Structures are given as C-alpha cells and as structure tokens.
C-alpha cells in the first residue's frame, strides 16, 4: 500500500510544481496560502470505491465523512436508510471551515453505486473575503480588497453525479446548478467552493473525469478532470482541467488530490481560481459498521 501512495504523492507534487511554475511565469500573482480555502468542489466524486461498504444489509444509519485539506476541514453527517457510503437515501448536513470563512449545507440525497442526486440549501459566511465591485474583468487586487461588506450569502444547490465502468477505469461526471441569494446587485461574489467570481443569481457547472484503477480491488486511481462553469448574468464561461489521484489507505481512510488550473476565465485572479492539489485525507464512519477501525 505504501508504494502506490508514494507514487501518487510524487506524481501529484510534480504536476502541481509544473502547473504553478507555468501560471506564475504568465501572471505576476500571489499564491494563496495553503489551507486558506475550504476543500474544493473539484474533489467531488474523486474517490476509491471499495467493496467494504457494500457488505451488510440495508438498515437505518448515521454516517459521517471528515475531509481535510491544508488548514481546512469539511464535515458531513448523513442520516438515512440503506448501506452507508454505498447505496442509501436520506438527509445530509455538512459544513466547511477554513481561514477564510464558514459554510453549511443541509438537504436530501440519494446514492446508488453508479451515481447520486443531491439537493439543498447552503449558507456562506466569509471572515476575510469581501463582496467585489461589479467590473467586466476582476483582477487579483480587486479580489483581495479589504473594504466593503463581508461576503455572506445563501444558495440553493442541485447536483447529479454518475460513474460508468469501462474495461480500464471509470468515466464519471457531475452536473450542478446553483442559485445565489443575498448578493447585492452592485457586487460580485467569490464562490469559495467553485473557485470563481459570480454575479448570480444562477451558476451552472459540468464536469467529466476519467480515473484508471490500479490493483485488485483498485485501491489506487489516477486520471484527470475537465470542468466547465457558466454565469449567464456575467455572460461568462470558465474552463478548468488537471490531474487527479485517489489512494485507499484503509477501509475507512483515503487520500485525494486534484491539481486543476483555470485555462479560460473572464477574470485575471491567477492561482486563486485554481485547485493546486493539496492532498486531502477523507475518513468515513457509520453506525452498524461490521469491522470498525481507526484509521
């Protein structure tokens, strides 16, 4: 197990280094400090599917996921009926905390081995980030303004995920729609989870990914993602791509990393619009676990 993890970390570190060098040479920007942003939505659906959680009978349960990324933490509490982390229906309560602020989500969710559906409300309260003045092109200094009202807003999020097995690896995707509320008409808002500057009230996102599995079962997955986002109010499109890895360390613990850069954007905010691939640890827990362990 150590060899795949070392290879994954080394490969991701090399890719991040190359990507960072490329962007820094093109733009005179400051790199965001590690962990100042919450775990990105880019990591959604990047995971290792092990047969462990498919064991056992369907039942009422409580389950939790804890995910770290630098100096940030995402927690998720699920309550429902089925096989936790595999196939179930119920409710979700999640939160993200970082040096930049807090967010909380509550909603309903249905999960199957080949996909999931999720819908609910989210509230975001920033500590450092301010609302951004309405300009056609936002620069990094404009993003980091320290005057004006702090960024706080609510959102309605709807998301559909799928994953299709191939002879080698799996292809997956995410389609989501986000309605933003509470953003003043004269301002834009920096969406921490999506790494974009939006006017709202509507944002759309689509993503495709391919991950090849190594091992039997495939405890090491490596591949890449492409993501497109749109804001009709700004008449703008974002395009982001990069590599992704996921390594299963135990039945309950995995390491996940993404190094994706924004190649097309209406703004010039440099690396603030990217996910530079901080390795995140994701731990899963559930009641009725047949073989509970830590980690």
BAVO-533546 format. One line per field, with one value per residue: x, y, z of N, C-alpha, C in turn; residue number from 0; residue in three letters. Coordinates in steps of 0.001 Angstrom, whole numbers, plus 500000, padded with zeros to 6 digits. Each point is the difference from the previous one (the first is absolute). Example, Ala and Ser with C-alpha at 12.3 -4.5 7.8 and 13.67 -1.06 7.14 Angstrom:
<recs>
n_X	c(513190, 499650);
n_Y	c(494310, 501050);
n_Z	c(507800, 499280);
ca_X	c(499110, 500820);
ca_Y	c(501190, 501190);
ca_Z	c(500000, 500060);
c_X	c(500900, 499230);
c_Y	c(501200, 501090);
c_Z	c(500000, 500730);
seq	c(0, 1);
type	c(ALA, SER);
</recs>
This chain:
<recs>
n_X	c(500824, 501216, 500340, 498716, 499987, 501231, 499648, 498838, 500579, 500943, 499091, 499161, 501023, 500432, 498765, 499841, 501237, 499793, 498792, 500507, 501082, 499158, 499129, 500940, 500508, 498713, 499854, 500096, 499784, 499268, 500687, 498740, 499976, 500764, 498904, 500251, 499854, 498671, 499832, 500616, 498971, 501234, 500042, 498858, 499640, 501068, 499907, 500218, 499372, 499903, 500092, 500833, 499647, 500179, 500816, 499314, 499000, 498989, 500153, 499314, 500539, 501078, 500460, 501318, 500389, 501294, 500151, 501314, 500493, 501289, 499795, 499322, 498703, 499604, 498824, 499588, 498745, 499867, 498699, 499842, 499584, 500690, 500976, 500443, 500220, 498837, 498894, 499476, 498997, 500055, 500459, 500483, 500906, 500523, 501279, 500489, 501208, 500394, 501204, 499305, 499445, 498671, 499588, 498680, 499765, 498711, 499715, 499470, 500193, 500184, 500500, 500553, 500348, 499101, 499539, 499662, 499019, 500173, 499214, 500284, 500036, 500695, 500713, 500499, 500911, 500496, 501225, 500710, 499301, 500128, 498820, 499916, 500578, 498884, 500949, 500165, 501151, 500061, 500823, 501207, 500521, 499159, 500483, 501186, 499036, 500399, 499255, 498935, 498759, 500058, 500563, 498690, 499624, 498843, 499868, 499375, 500381, 500085, 500189, 500470, 500340, 500958, 500100, 500699, 499940, 501300, 500429, 500452, 499781, 499663, 498926, 500119, 498977, 499941, 498706, 500200, 499003, 500333, 499071, 500480, 499920, 499663, 500298, 500460, 499069, 500584, 499907, 501222, 500036, 501007, 499679, 500214, 498863, 499528, 500648, 498940, 500006, 498902, 499079, 499760, 498761, 500526, 500505, 500572, 500099, 500963, 500181, 501071, 500123, 501252, 499768, 501261, 499518, 500781, 500179, 499851, 499040, 499540, 500999, 500478, 499473, 500297, 499853, 498921, 499794, 498841, 499954, 498701, 500090, 498772, 500044, 498700, 499946, 501147, 499203, 500369, 501118, 500123, 501268, 499933, 501272, 500210, 501072, 499659, 500156, 499778, 500380, 499574, 499988, 498724, 499179, 500497, 501271, 499915, 500967, 499639, 500317, 499875, 500549, 498982, 500325, 499631, 499625, 498714, 500044, 498911, 500586, 500774, 499613, 500647, 500837, 499379, 500044, 501026, 500040, 500952, 498979, 499633, 500828, 498783, 499782, 499384, 499324, 499580, 498826, 499492, 498780, 500074, 501155, 500186, 500934, 499491, 500652, 501132, 500575);
n_Y	c(498793, 499923, 499001, 499580, 500108, 499446, 499081, 499876, 500042, 499177, 499251, 500077, 499795, 499100, 499514, 500070, 499517, 499121, 499716, 500006, 499366, 499250, 499941, 499760, 499287, 499639, 499919, 501279, 498817, 500098, 498972, 499559, 500368, 498943, 499417, 501107, 499069, 499818, 498694, 499945, 500503, 500336, 499827, 500607, 498825, 500592, 498699, 499106, 499274, 499715, 498658, 500576, 501193, 499124, 499610, 498991, 500090, 500366, 501213, 500436, 501180, 500265, 500925, 500006, 501148, 499820, 501210, 499824, 501237, 499823, 501290, 498974, 500013, 498891, 500187, 498748, 500238, 498689, 500085, 498675, 499392, 498882, 499981, 500508, 501138, 499356, 499725, 501226, 500334, 501332, 500516, 501179, 500086, 501011, 500146, 501189, 499826, 501254, 500462, 499702, 498932, 500035, 498757, 499945, 498700, 500049, 498710, 499530, 498673, 499561, 498850, 499700, 498744, 500410, 500605, 501286, 500405, 501321, 500447, 501312, 500567, 501088, 500223, 501129, 499970, 501014, 499690, 499654, 499156, 501031, 500598, 499708, 501169, 500400, 499218, 500305, 500488, 498962, 500853, 499513, 501226, 499967, 498775, 500527, 500756, 500906, 500593, 500471, 499613, 499243, 499017, 500178, 498762, 499740, 498684, 499711, 498784, 499679, 498703, 499575, 498816, 499579, 498689, 499837, 498708, 500012, 499415, 501240, 499983, 501230, 500330, 501204, 500525, 501320, 500162, 501303, 500456, 501286, 500242, 501220, 500201, 501279, 499885, 501136, 500698, 500878, 498760, 499450, 498657, 499759, 499033, 499847, 499308, 500928, 500824, 500804, 501077, 500032, 500281, 498736, 499664, 499680, 498822, 499623, 498698, 499599, 498742, 499648, 498734, 499639, 498881, 499655, 498784, 499943, 498708, 498972, 500745, 500892, 499874, 500088, 501231, 500116, 501280, 500522, 501317, 500280, 501301, 500217, 501306, 500394, 501312, 499743, 500421, 499346, 499125, 499163, 499426, 498975, 499724, 498828, 499639, 498708, 499485, 498748, 499811, 498719, 499897, 498744, 500548, 500065, 499145, 500782, 499916, 501160, 500097, 501273, 500152, 501300, 500101, 500834, 500438, 501258, 499445, 500124, 501337, 500660, 499411, 500774, 498882, 499528, 499618, 501137, 499863, 499464, 498686, 500390, 499208, 500800, 499095, 499534, 499850, 498890, 500177, 498735, 500283, 498927, 500156, 498933, 500667, 499089, 500829, 500604, 501041, 500362, 500492);
n_Z	c(500000, 500600, 499148, 499846, 501337, 500116, 499077, 500647, 501187, 499539, 499362, 501032, 500833, 499110, 499851, 501327, 500157, 498993, 500511, 501233, 499530, 499280, 500997, 500911, 498971, 499932, 501336, 500312, 500620, 501092, 500478, 500010, 501276, 500344, 499589, 499283, 499074, 500041, 500317, 498823, 499281, 499584, 501323, 499685, 500479, 500543, 499848, 500959, 499080, 501291, 499875, 500870, 499493, 499016, 500985, 500474, 500861, 499218, 500537, 501076, 499748, 500701, 499180, 499919, 499447, 500253, 499451, 499912, 499981, 500357, 500269, 499578, 500279, 499400, 500600, 499978, 500350, 499800, 499785, 499970, 498894, 500212, 499113, 501138, 499349, 499749, 500679, 499957, 500813, 500058, 501133, 499623, 500959, 499326, 500322, 499645, 500517, 499856, 499691, 498904, 500613, 500098, 499779, 499814, 499827, 499671, 499826, 498890, 500104, 498776, 500431, 498817, 499764, 499097, 501106, 499993, 500816, 499956, 500987, 500141, 501203, 499666, 501096, 499512, 500962, 499309, 500359, 498929, 499247, 499156, 499917, 498711, 499737, 499415, 499462, 498702, 500460, 500827, 500615, 500244, 499819, 498985, 499786, 500284, 499525, 500887, 499091, 500651, 499702, 501097, 499336, 500033, 499746, 499408, 499898, 498874, 500388, 498734, 500220, 498834, 500512, 499166, 499901, 498871, 500339, 499737, 498873, 499904, 501290, 500390, 499290, 500489, 500622, 500010, 500203, 500159, 500744, 500046, 500903, 499749, 501316, 500049, 498706, 500520, 499354, 500810, 500504, 499879, 499946, 500835, 499154, 501326, 500071, 499148, 500822, 500105, 499213, 500734, 499089, 499598, 500270, 498782, 500398, 498883, 500252, 499178, 500356, 499292, 500344, 499948, 500682, 499789, 500223, 501074, 499801, 500833, 500616, 499120, 500848, 498764, 499923, 498721, 499727, 499433, 500077, 499439, 500198, 499762, 500235, 500273, 499759, 499754, 501264, 500166, 499415, 500962, 499538, 500846, 499748, 500593, 500101, 500240, 500610, 500295, 501309, 500271, 501274, 500014, 501216, 500385, 500618, 500939, 499645, 499330, 499086, 499843, 498724, 499742, 498790, 500109, 498791, 500201, 498859, 500332, 500064, 500395, 501037, 500749, 500640, 498932, 500950, 500264, 498678, 500668, 499839, 500842, 500297, 501009, 500500, 499798, 501291, 499632, 501137, 499884, 500563, 500636, 500484, 500774, 500094, 499035, 499535, 501069, 499506, 500568, 498932);
ca_X	c(499176, 500828, 500544, 499052, 499831, 501195, 499951, 498939, 500426, 501097, 499463, 499190, 500903, 500673, 499032, 499686, 501162, 500033, 498854, 500226, 501052, 499440, 499105, 500753, 500784, 499084, 499307, 500667, 498980, 500380, 499377, 499250, 500617, 499420, 498893, 499174, 498703, 499452, 500152, 499319, 499020, 500677, 500247, 498756, 499975, 501347, 500129, 500274, 498841, 500401, 498826, 499759, 498753, 498853, 499675, 498958, 498629, 499464, 499584, 500099, 501387, 500667, 501326, 500732, 501218, 500875, 500971, 500933, 500773, 500733, 499413, 498564, 499305, 498620, 499329, 498697, 499205, 498899, 499028, 499117, 499755, 500729, 501370, 500701, 501126, 499907, 498677, 499114, 499204, 499821, 500348, 501412, 500374, 501450, 500579, 501399, 500654, 501355, 500414, 499248, 498615, 499210, 498810, 499209, 499041, 499059, 499147, 499673, 500957, 499819, 501269, 500054, 501396, 500431, 499723, 499278, 499248, 500116, 499348, 499823, 500371, 501348, 500250, 501436, 500387, 501440, 500718, 500893, 499571, 498966, 499349, 500905, 499337, 499554, 500801, 500047, 501148, 500465, 501418, 500310, 499814, 498574, 499493, 500512, 499645, 499686, 498976, 498669, 499326, 500499, 499216, 499086, 498901, 499369, 499942, 499321, 500883, 499514, 501149, 499863, 501282, 499927, 501273, 499781, 501195, 500553, 500946, 501089, 499612, 498617, 499737, 498955, 499649, 499179, 499259, 499415, 499434, 500098, 499321, 500588, 499077, 500628, 501120, 499502, 500031, 501186, 501208, 500222, 500394, 500950, 499474, 501149, 499982, 500168, 501179, 499620, 499334, 498677, 499003, 498727, 499574, 500069, 501276, 499948, 501307, 500065, 501349, 500283, 501249, 500371, 500951, 500391, 500255, 501167, 499861, 498776, 499224, 500811, 500159, 500717, 499376, 500660, 499420, 499885, 498669, 499744, 498828, 499506, 499020, 499448, 499191, 499266, 499945, 501267, 500240, 501381, 500254, 501284, 500432, 501055, 500403, 501196, 500047, 499386, 500382, 499343, 500665, 499367, 500995, 499335, 498592, 499326, 500810, 500602, 500639, 499454, 500650, 499703, 500828, 499303, 500189, 499001, 500602, 499146, 499282, 499858, 500745, 501441, 500267, 501112, 499845, 498815, 498957, 500443, 500195, 501388, 500263, 500343, 499517, 499009, 499674, 498554, 499706, 498586, 499517, 498563, 499468, 499805, 501202, 500332, 501372, 500421, 501423, 500559, 499321);
ca_Y	c(501207, 501188, 500364, 500829, 501311, 500794, 500353, 500990, 501280, 500518, 500444, 501200, 501095, 500433, 500689, 501281, 500868, 500447, 500881, 501252, 500725, 500509, 501126, 501089, 500661, 500720, 501063, 500407, 499861, 499352, 498700, 499922, 499173, 498670, 499822, 501177, 499728, 498701, 498982, 500420, 499118, 499178, 498664, 499248, 498783, 499454, 499106, 498596, 499177, 498694, 499169, 499944, 500633, 499311, 498832, 500211, 500205, 501358, 500270, 501405, 500242, 501295, 499879, 501264, 500129, 501094, 500223, 501087, 500496, 501103, 500431, 500087, 498773, 499813, 498918, 499639, 499058, 499444, 499170, 499450, 498560, 499343, 499640, 501292, 500221, 499118, 500111, 500428, 501201, 500658, 501406, 500356, 501254, 500109, 501317, 500201, 501046, 500330, 501312, 501029, 500091, 498813, 499744, 498871, 499494, 498990, 499615, 498585, 499355, 498602, 499464, 498657, 499690, 500637, 501422, 500578, 501239, 500782, 501307, 500627, 501389, 500241, 501356, 500291, 501196, 500172, 500763, 500935, 500398, 501030, 500085, 500573, 500973, 499493, 500406, 498918, 499132, 500147, 499695, 499471, 501023, 500243, 498857, 500036, 501269, 499846, 500972, 499633, 498961, 498629, 499140, 499034, 499755, 498680, 499365, 498727, 499170, 498730, 499321, 498618, 499371, 498655, 499337, 498870, 499151, 499698, 498882, 500479, 501197, 500470, 501375, 500548, 501377, 500749, 501149, 500681, 501334, 500719, 501280, 500839, 500974, 500878, 500741, 501297, 500152, 500736, 499240, 498594, 499225, 498919, 498710, 499248, 498582, 499849, 500761, 500891, 501246, 499888, 501039, 499376, 499086, 498599, 499478, 498620, 499337, 498647, 499458, 498630, 499507, 498608, 499488, 498610, 499312, 499128, 499034, 499201, 501086, 501165, 500912, 501183, 500495, 501198, 500435, 501434, 500588, 501242, 500619, 501228, 500711, 501155, 500971, 500749, 501422, 500582, 499516, 499536, 498570, 499599, 498646, 499578, 498612, 499578, 498610, 499651, 498695, 499558, 498812, 499422, 499645, 498942, 499943, 501229, 501195, 500134, 501266, 500504, 501224, 500531, 501147, 500517, 501414, 500644, 500384, 501015, 500738, 501422, 500763, 499780, 499830, 499073, 498718, 499989, 499286, 498631, 499093, 499596, 498608, 499584, 498659, 499971, 498710, 499831, 498874, 499633, 499295, 499722, 499065, 498670, 499596, 498620, 499932, 501374, 500171, 501327, 500713);
ca_Z	c(500000, 500092, 498699, 499246, 500617, 499713, 498584, 499793, 500562, 499193, 498714, 500197, 500353, 498783, 499155, 500631, 499841, 498614, 499751, 500712, 499305, 498754, 500259, 500605, 498974, 499116, 500715, 501230, 501020, 501238, 500180, 501245, 501019, 500118, 500923, 500234, 499397, 500383, 498969, 498789, 499382, 499009, 500540, 500001, 499192, 499855, 501141, 499713, 500353, 500498, 500282, 501444, 500418, 499402, 500819, 500993, 499551, 500079, 501374, 500404, 500414, 500018, 499406, 499985, 499204, 500411, 498928, 500249, 498875, 500591, 501272, 499767, 500377, 499561, 500716, 499432, 500781, 499223, 500714, 498988, 499954, 498925, 500341, 500028, 499101, 498835, 499384, 501073, 499816, 501288, 500119, 500173, 500645, 499854, 500248, 499633, 500781, 499588, 500484, 499285, 500416, 500322, 499201, 500486, 499022, 500453, 498893, 499816, 499107, 499645, 499507, 499447, 499660, 498755, 499958, 501134, 499818, 501233, 499904, 501300, 500187, 500528, 500491, 500011, 500760, 499844, 501015, 499327, 498665, 499860, 498702, 499002, 499136, 498698, 498852, 499006, 500262, 501376, 500189, 501329, 501039, 500215, 500757, 501365, 500626, 501425, 500350, 499557, 500792, 499906, 499120, 500616, 499073, 500043, 498687, 499780, 499193, 499480, 499402, 499537, 499708, 499427, 499765, 499101, 499886, 498695, 500103, 500850, 500719, 499980, 499611, 500853, 499740, 500944, 499484, 501151, 499836, 501267, 500077, 501044, 500579, 500978, 499413, 499533, 498545, 499550, 500330, 499700, 501167, 499748, 500435, 500491, 499642, 498558, 499586, 498912, 500371, 499394, 500215, 500317, 501068, 499592, 499513, 499545, 499959, 499479, 500111, 499621, 500568, 499745, 500979, 499797, 501253, 500074, 501082, 500051, 499397, 499617, 501133, 499525, 498780, 499487, 498734, 499853, 499935, 499270, 500615, 499385, 500816, 499318, 500733, 498974, 500306, 499547, 498639, 500110, 500099, 500574, 499642, 500930, 499782, 500717, 500454, 501284, 500540, 501229, 500513, 501183, 501009, 500757, 499608, 500408, 499754, 498680, 499660, 498739, 499563, 498670, 499634, 498819, 499716, 499153, 498728, 499385, 501035, 499703, 500995, 500115, 501432, 500153, 500676, 500863, 499290, 499744, 501131, 499794, 500296, 501354, 500281, 501066, 500593, 500130, 500897, 500001, 501193, 499954, 500987, 499445, 499271, 500341, 500506, 500314, 500264, 499765, 498896);
c_X	c(500861, 500497, 499026, 499830, 501182, 500000, 498962, 500414, 501100, 499497, 499215, 500877, 500710, 499064, 499636, 501131, 500072, 498880, 500211, 501030, 499466, 499142, 500769, 500814, 499121, 499354, 500761, 498971, 500590, 499261, 499231, 500702, 499327, 498862, 499156, 498616, 499487, 500263, 499137, 498952, 500621, 500224, 498736, 500102, 501389, 500252, 500355, 498802, 500483, 498750, 499606, 498621, 498772, 499587, 498902, 498648, 499616, 499369, 499902, 501412, 500269, 501399, 500654, 501210, 500755, 501084, 500854, 500666, 500765, 499417, 498510, 499379, 498585, 499427, 498632, 499334, 498807, 499102, 499024, 499812, 500733, 501346, 500844, 501231, 499952, 498673, 498988, 499191, 499767, 500379, 501481, 500115, 501515, 500452, 501450, 500544, 501417, 500359, 499211, 498559, 499361, 498872, 499297, 498964, 499080, 499053, 499732, 500943, 499618, 501253, 499799, 501454, 500513, 499699, 499235, 499270, 499995, 499340, 499835, 500451, 501358, 500105, 501503, 500236, 501520, 500581, 500839, 499422, 498877, 499256, 500888, 499218, 499751, 500838, 500042, 501132, 500532, 501466, 500234, 499891, 498531, 499366, 500369, 499707, 499598, 499017, 498655, 499412, 500637, 499034, 499199, 498813, 499453, 499920, 499107, 500845, 499288, 501109, 499657, 501390, 499770, 501410, 499740, 501277, 500388, 500915, 501228, 499547, 498519, 499959, 498825, 499726, 499129, 499315, 499305, 499495, 499946, 499275, 500528, 499003, 500749, 501222, 499466, 500197, 501286, 501305, 500012, 500388, 501002, 499450, 501178, 500031, 500262, 501196, 499692, 499331, 498683, 499151, 498693, 498879, 500119, 501403, 499784, 501399, 499854, 501429, 500038, 501345, 500240, 501061, 500256, 500332, 501190, 499834, 498681, 499679, 500864, 500086, 500758, 499383, 500679, 499406, 499943, 498554, 499994, 498687, 499670, 498942, 499512, 499157, 499264, 499980, 501271, 500281, 501423, 500055, 501393, 500313, 501215, 500337, 501266, 499914, 499325, 500471, 499172, 500632, 499281, 501086, 499504, 498567, 499296, 500713, 500566, 500623, 499544, 500722, 499609, 500916, 499455, 500199, 498883, 500681, 499194, 499174, 499838, 500858, 501490, 500364, 501053, 499627, 498835, 498845, 500347, 499949, 501370, 500339, 500524, 499422, 499038, 499785, 498502, 499724, 498494, 499671, 498512, 499613, 499767, 501160, 500411, 501394, 500491, 501482, 500365, 501515, 499465);
c_Y	c(501261, 500443, 500809, 501393, 500898, 500451, 501078, 501372, 500621, 500538, 501292, 501194, 500536, 500790, 501365, 500985, 500557, 500992, 501356, 500849, 500636, 501224, 501192, 500745, 500835, 501188, 500318, 500006, 499364, 498693, 499992, 499100, 498654, 499981, 501219, 499853, 498652, 498970, 500319, 498992, 499152, 498584, 499159, 498808, 499479, 499131, 498602, 499186, 498613, 499180, 499976, 500533, 499373, 498773, 500346, 500263, 501472, 500218, 501504, 500252, 501493, 499785, 501371, 499890, 501212, 500141, 501214, 500410, 501221, 500337, 500235, 498649, 500028, 498809, 499769, 498964, 499573, 499162, 499455, 498509, 499416, 499516, 501272, 500000, 499115, 500175, 500345, 501225, 500626, 501461, 500202, 501351, 500087, 501430, 500004, 501166, 500197, 501359, 501125, 500109, 498653, 499851, 498774, 499643, 499006, 499677, 498514, 499417, 498551, 499490, 498577, 499696, 500726, 501494, 500483, 501261, 500727, 501359, 500575, 501440, 500132, 501454, 500197, 501302, 500113, 500825, 501087, 500552, 501035, 499808, 500808, 500947, 499412, 500621, 498848, 499010, 500289, 499586, 499492, 501066, 500307, 498868, 500113, 501315, 499765, 501055, 499541, 498866, 498631, 499147, 498987, 499833, 498598, 499453, 498771, 499195, 498723, 499321, 498563, 499481, 498639, 499455, 498720, 499174, 499786, 498786, 500340, 501302, 500320, 501438, 500502, 501446, 500589, 501127, 500661, 501376, 500660, 501337, 500797, 501062, 500845, 500728, 501332, 500168, 500655, 499235, 498640, 499301, 498933, 498724, 499110, 498577, 499781, 500761, 500897, 501243, 500074, 501226, 499390, 500645, 498523, 499672, 498554, 499412, 498605, 499503, 498558, 499599, 498575, 499610, 498531, 499381, 499068, 499093, 499258, 499689, 501225, 501033, 501274, 500408, 501303, 500338, 501508, 500447, 501173, 500554, 501301, 500599, 501223, 500865, 500846, 501501, 500710, 499673, 499470, 498489, 499789, 498578, 499644, 498535, 499685, 498557, 499811, 498616, 499720, 498676, 499542, 499537, 498890, 499913, 501331, 501276, 499981, 501378, 500413, 501291, 500374, 501187, 500578, 501503, 500509, 500514, 501065, 500659, 501445, 500875, 499663, 499931, 498931, 498721, 499972, 499265, 498563, 499183, 499376, 498654, 499703, 498611, 500061, 498588, 499945, 498735, 499768, 499179, 499740, 499088, 498650, 499508, 498593, 499868, 501419, 500050, 501470, 499855, 499013);
c_Z	c(500000, 498635, 499157, 500581, 499694, 498549, 499730, 500503, 499153, 498668, 500140, 500336, 498767, 499098, 500556, 499806, 498589, 499708, 500639, 499295, 498733, 500237, 500534, 498967, 499080, 500685, 501276, 501114, 501228, 500117, 501302, 500993, 500106, 501009, 500236, 499385, 500472, 498919, 498785, 499550, 498897, 500504, 500079, 499059, 499657, 501221, 499520, 500472, 500421, 500327, 501467, 500363, 499351, 500801, 501004, 499376, 500068, 501364, 500216, 500535, 500179, 499438, 499960, 499086, 500515, 498936, 500320, 498697, 500449, 501360, 499780, 500300, 499443, 500749, 499377, 500894, 499157, 500898, 498973, 500134, 498806, 500494, 499949, 499099, 498756, 499266, 501084, 499571, 501365, 499949, 500239, 500687, 499952, 500247, 499545, 500799, 499473, 500578, 499342, 500444, 500249, 498989, 500553, 498947, 500674, 498851, 499976, 498957, 499751, 499325, 499506, 499636, 498761, 499950, 501211, 499565, 501335, 499781, 501393, 500013, 500660, 500448, 500137, 500755, 499960, 501134, 499343, 498701, 500041, 498681, 499057, 499103, 498611, 498886, 499001, 500242, 501396, 500075, 501418, 501092, 500281, 500794, 501469, 500709, 501456, 500483, 499448, 500823, 499793, 499184, 500807, 499059, 500210, 498582, 500045, 499023, 499573, 499219, 499629, 499648, 499357, 499807, 499213, 499912, 498537, 500127, 500842, 500651, 499901, 499503, 500829, 499668, 501086, 499240, 501179, 499609, 501369, 499877, 501177, 500441, 501028, 499492, 499479, 498495, 499506, 500231, 499319, 501295, 499571, 500611, 500406, 499460, 498517, 499459, 498797, 500562, 499237, 500296, 500473, 499192, 499649, 499503, 499568, 499914, 499411, 500051, 499517, 500583, 499532, 501014, 499710, 501347, 499897, 501206, 499909, 501463, 499721, 501119, 499634, 498666, 499583, 498642, 499932, 499912, 499033, 500533, 499297, 500914, 499240, 500911, 498966, 500250, 499533, 498538, 499888, 500168, 500575, 499544, 500850, 499731, 500780, 500443, 501350, 500417, 501247, 500410, 501256, 500959, 500909, 499484, 500253, 499546, 498586, 499854, 498610, 499642, 498586, 499761, 498701, 499871, 499102, 498739, 499273, 501087, 499565, 500900, 499960, 501480, 500253, 500711, 500986, 499337, 499691, 501281, 499811, 500601, 501380, 500242, 501181, 500491, 500251, 500817, 500044, 501248, 499833, 501146, 499322, 499172, 500440, 500602, 500297, 500335, 499814, 499881, 499012);
seq	c(0, 1, 2, 3, 4, 5, 6, 7, 8, 9, 10, 11, 12, 13, 14, 15, 16, 17, 18, 19, 20, 21, 22, 23, 24, 25, 26, 27, 28, 29, 30, 31, 32, 33, 34, 35, 36, 37, 38, 39, 40, 41, 42, 43, 44, 45, 46, 47, 48, 49, 50, 51, 52, 53, 54, 55, 56, 57, 58, 59, 60, 61, 62, 63, 64, 65, 66, 67, 68, 69, 70, 71, 72, 73, 74, 75, 76, 77, 78, 79, 80, 81, 82, 83, 84, 85, 86, 87, 88, 89, 90, 91, 92, 93, 94, 95, 96, 97, 98, 99, 100, 101, 102, 103, 104, 105, 106, 107, 108, 109, 110, 111, 112, 113, 114, 115, 116, 117, 118, 119, 120, 121, 122, 123, 124, 125, 126, 127, 128, 129, 130, 131, 132, 133, 134, 135, 136, 137, 138, 139, 140, 141, 142, 143, 144, 145, 146, 147, 148, 149, 150, 151, 152, 153, 154, 155, 156, 157, 158, 159, 160, 161, 162, 163, 164, 165, 166, 167, 168, 169, 170, 171, 172, 173, 174, 175, 176, 177, 178, 179, 180, 181, 182, 183, 184, 185, 186, 187, 188, 189, 190, 191, 192, 193, 194, 195, 196, 197, 198, 199, 200, 201, 202, 203, 204, 205, 206, 207, 208, 209, 210, 211, 212, 213, 214, 215, 216, 217, 218, 219, 220, 221, 222, 223, 224, 225, 226, 227, 228, 229, 230, 231, 232, 233, 234, 235, 236, 237, 238, 239, 240, 241, 242, 243, 244, 245, 246, 247, 248, 249, 250, 251, 252, 253, 254, 255, 256, 257, 258, 259, 260, 261, 262, 263, 264, 265, 266, 267, 268, 269, 270, 271, 272, 273, 274, 275, 276, 277, 278, 279, 280, 281, 282, 283, 284, 285, 286, 287, 288, 289, 290, 291, 292, 293, 294);
type	c(UNK, UNK, UNK, UNK, UNK, UNK, UNK, UNK, UNK, UNK, UNK, UNK, UNK, UNK, UNK, UNK, UNK, UNK, UNK, UNK, UNK, UNK, UNK, UNK, UNK, UNK, UNK, UNK, UNK, UNK, UNK, UNK, UNK, UNK, UNK, UNK, UNK, UNK, UNK, UNK, UNK, UNK, UNK, UNK, UNK, UNK, UNK, UNK, UNK, UNK, UNK, UNK, UNK, UNK, UNK, UNK, UNK, UNK, UNK, UNK, UNK, UNK, UNK, UNK, UNK, UNK, UNK, UNK, UNK, UNK, UNK, UNK, UNK, UNK, UNK, UNK, UNK, UNK, UNK, UNK, UNK, UNK, UNK, UNK, UNK, UNK, UNK, UNK, UNK, UNK, UNK, UNK, UNK, UNK, UNK, UNK, UNK, UNK, UNK, UNK, UNK, UNK, UNK, UNK, UNK, UNK, UNK, UNK, UNK, UNK, UNK, UNK, UNK, UNK, UNK, UNK, UNK, UNK, UNK, UNK, UNK, UNK, UNK, UNK, UNK, UNK, UNK, UNK, UNK, UNK, UNK, UNK, UNK, UNK, UNK, UNK, UNK, UNK, UNK, UNK, UNK, UNK, UNK, UNK, UNK, UNK, UNK, UNK, UNK, UNK, UNK, UNK, UNK, UNK, UNK, UNK, UNK, UNK, UNK, UNK, UNK, UNK, UNK, UNK, UNK, UNK, UNK, UNK, UNK, UNK, UNK, UNK, UNK, UNK, UNK, UNK, UNK, UNK, UNK, UNK, UNK, UNK, UNK, UNK, UNK, UNK, UNK, UNK, UNK, UNK, UNK, UNK, UNK, UNK, UNK, UNK, UNK, UNK, UNK, UNK, UNK, UNK, UNK, UNK, UNK, UNK, UNK, UNK, UNK, UNK, UNK, UNK, UNK, UNK, UNK, UNK, UNK, UNK, UNK, UNK, UNK, UNK, UNK, UNK, UNK, UNK, UNK, UNK, UNK, UNK, UNK, UNK, UNK, UNK, UNK, UNK, UNK, UNK, UNK, UNK, UNK, UNK, UNK, UNK, UNK, UNK, UNK, UNK, UNK, UNK, UNK, UNK, UNK, UNK, UNK, UNK, UNK, UNK, UNK, UNK, UNK, UNK, UNK, UNK, UNK, UNK, UNK, UNK, UNK, UNK, UNK, UNK, UNK, UNK, UNK, UNK, UNK, UNK, UNK, UNK, UNK, UNK, UNK, UNK, UNK, UNK, UNK, UNK, UNK, UNK, UNK, UNK, UNK, UNK, UNK);
</recs>
